[in-house]
Amino acid sequence: MALVAFDFDGTLSDSEMMVLLGEQYGVADEIEDITTRAMRGELSYAESLYERAKLLEGLPEPEAQAAYEQVYLRPGAADLVERLNEAGHTTAILTGGFTPGVEAALARENVAVDTIVANELPVADGHLTGDADGPLIEGTKDEALEALCVEKNVDLTETVAVGDGANDLPMLKVAGQSIGFLPKPAVRPHCDVVVATMDRLARVFEEDGLLDAER
């Protein structure tokens, strides 16, 4: 059985959590600009996340939760994850995004993954502090993937990584198979396969023998 690791924002979801949070506070344009620069590899993910989190300092927690509730999975994503689960594969989400948004999107579709590795925006006195915390700020997705392989007793060659942005490159480079989902130009050359829809991704998994073809 394989371990299939998905990025979230831009991959399993077409939502951008930071932008949704920024819309609640009137700083969406500034956040989107920083996000775009990070995805192009113009600044480190850690730098970009701390800059964006600072813009959200003081956002009331209920407004943050309202933003998380606007996070949705792409069409077909829930069905694909469920098929992988039923086939006995280990599914994981490795994201620089935030746990509440991931959990809200999964719960809405009544689907689950085995592991979520995500970051947090700390809250104090009912407001975002402007800080950020989590394993995928300074840590990288290759380290997270390798740790999961040890935990789940899966060889790294039996992993599949699916992502789109510069911060996905570490896991795409070490995974047994790397799949770009509408990847950014700097990411595309490092992908074994490139797809643009969940249906096409499912067909790739069928062609590789991870899933039985649907009749």
C-alpha positions in Angstrom: 0.0 0.0 0.0 1.1 3.5 -0.7 1.2 6.8 1.2 -0.4 9.6 -0.7 0.4 13.1 0.5 -1.6 16.1 -0.7 -0.9 19.7 -0.4 -4.2 21.6 0.5 -4.5 25.2 -0.7 -4.3 25.2 -4.4 -4.4 21.4 -4.6 -7.2 19.6 -2.7 -8.8 23.0 -2.3 -9.0 26.0 -4.6 -9.4 28.2 -1.6 -6.6 30.2 -0.2 -7.1 30.4 3.6 -4.9 33.4 4.1 -6.8 35.4 1.5 -10.1 34.4 3.1 -8.8 35.5 6.4 -7.6 38.7 4.9 -11.0 39.5 3.4 -12.4 39.4 7.0 -9.9 42.2 7.9 -9.6 44.2 4.7 -6.1 43.1 3.9 -6.7 40.4 1.3 -4.8 42.2 -1.5 -1.7 42.6 0.6 -1.9 38.9 1.6 -2.5 37.7 -1.9 0.6 39.6 -3.1 2.8 38.0 -0.5 1.3 34.6 -1.2 2.0 34.9 -5.0 5.6 36.0 -4.4 6.1 33.0 -2.1 4.6 30.5 -4.5 6.9 31.8 -7.2 9.8 31.2 -4.9 10.7 34.8 -4.5 10.8 34.6 -0.7 10.9 31.8 1.8 7.6 30.3 2.9 8.5 31.1 6.6 9.1 34.8 5.7 5.8 35.0 3.8 3.8 33.3 6.5 5.1 35.5 9.3 4.5 38.6 7.1 0.9 37.6 6.3 0.1 36.5 9.9 1.3 39.9 11.1 -1.3 41.6 8.9 -4.0 39.6 10.7 -3.1 40.7 14.2 -6.2 41.6 16.1 -8.7 39.7 13.9 -11.5 38.5 16.2 -11.6 34.7 16.5 -15.2 34.4 15.3 -14.3 36.2 12.1 -11.3 33.8 11.6 -13.6 30.9 12.1 -16.0 32.4 9.5 -13.2 32.5 7.1 -12.3 28.8 7.7 -15.9 27.9 7.1 -15.5 29.2 3.6 -12.8 26.7 2.7 -14.1 24.0 0.3 -12.6 21.0 -1.4 -12.3 20.9 -5.1 -15.0 19.0 -7.0 -14.1 15.3 -6.9 -11.5 15.6 -4.2 -13.6 14.0 -1.4 -14.5 11.1 -3.7 -10.9 10.6 -4.6 -9.7 10.6 -1.0 -12.4 8.2 -0.1 -11.4 5.8 -2.9 -7.8 5.9 -1.7 -8.9 5.2 1.9 -11.1 2.3 0.8 -8.2 0.9 -1.3 -6.1 0.7 1.9 -3.7 3.5 1.2 -2.5 6.0 3.8 -3.7 9.5 3.0 -2.2 12.6 4.4 -2.5 16.4 4.0 0.8 18.3 4.4 0.0 22.0 4.3 1.3 25.4 5.2 -2.3 26.3 5.8 -4.2 26.0 9.0 -5.8 23.1 10.8 -9.2 24.6 11.3 -9.7 25.3 7.6 -8.7 21.9 6.6 -10.9 20.2 9.2 -13.9 22.4 8.2 -13.6 21.5 4.5 -13.2 17.7 5.2 -16.1 17.7 7.7 -18.4 19.4 5.2 -17.8 16.5 2.7 -17.8 13.8 5.5 -14.4 12.6 4.5 -11.2 12.1 6.5 -7.5 11.5 5.9 -5.2 9.5 8.1 -2.9 12.5 9.0 -3.1 16.2 8.8 0.2 18.2 9.2 -0.6 21.9 9.3 0.1 25.2 11.0 -1.8 27.3 13.5 -2.6 31.0 13.9 -2.5 31.5 17.7 -5.4 33.2 19.5 -5.2 35.2 22.7 -8.0 37.1 24.4 -10.3 36.1 21.5 -8.1 37.6 18.8 -5.4 36.4 16.4 -2.0 37.4 17.9 -0.3 38.1 14.6 2.0 35.2 15.1 2.1 31.8 13.4 3.1 28.4 14.8 3.5 24.9 13.4 5.7 22.2 11.9 5.5 23.5 8.3 6.8 27.0 8.8 10.5 26.5 9.3 10.1 22.7 8.7 9.8 21.4 5.2 7.4 19.0 3.6 10.1 16.4 2.7 10.9 16.2 6.5 7.2 15.7 7.2 6.8 13.1 4.5 9.9 11.2 5.7 8.6 11.3 9.3 5.3 9.9 8.2 7.0 7.1 6.3 8.7 6.1 9.6 5.5 6.4 11.5 3.4 4.4 9.0 6.2 2.0 8.1 6.0 2.9 4.4 9.1 3.1 2.2 9.7 6.5 0.7 9.7 4.9 -2.8 6.0 3.9 -2.1 4.9 7.5 -1.6 3.0 9.9 -4.0 3.2 13.6 -3.4 0.6 16.0 -5.0 1.2 19.8 -4.9 1.3 23.0 -6.8 3.6 25.6 -5.2 7.2 26.3 -4.3 6.8 25.0 -0.7 5.7 21.6 -2.2 9.0 21.2 -4.0 10.8 19.4 -1.1 8.2 16.6 -0.9 7.8 16.4 -4.7 11.6 15.9 -5.1 11.8 13.0 -2.6 8.5 11.2 -3.2 8.4 8.0 -5.2 6.1 9.8 -7.6 5.5 13.6 -7.9 2.3 14.9 -9.3 1.7 18.6 -10.0 -1.8 19.9 -9.7 -1.9 23.0 -11.8 1.7 23.6 -10.7 3.4 27.0 -10.8 6.0 27.4 -13.6 8.9 26.8 -11.2 7.4 23.6 -9.9 6.3 22.0 -13.2 9.8 20.7 -14.2 10.0 18.7 -11.0 6.8 16.8 -11.6 6.5 13.3 -13.1 2.9 14.0 -14.1 0.9 17.2 -14.3 -2.9 17.2 -13.9 -5.6 19.9 -13.9 -8.6 18.1 -12.4 -9.4 15.6 -9.7 -10.9 13.3 -12.4 -7.6 13.3 -14.2 -5.7 12.7 -11.0 -7.9 9.7 -10.3 -7.1 8.3 -13.8 -3.4 8.7 -13.0 -3.9 6.7 -9.9 -5.8 4.0 -11.9 -3.1 3.8 -14.5 -0.5 3.4 -11.8 -2.5 0.6 -10.1 -3.3 2.5 -6.9 -7.0 2.4 -7.7 -9.2 0.1 -9.6 -10.7 1.7 -12.7 -14.3 2.8 -12.1 -16.8 1.1 -14.3 
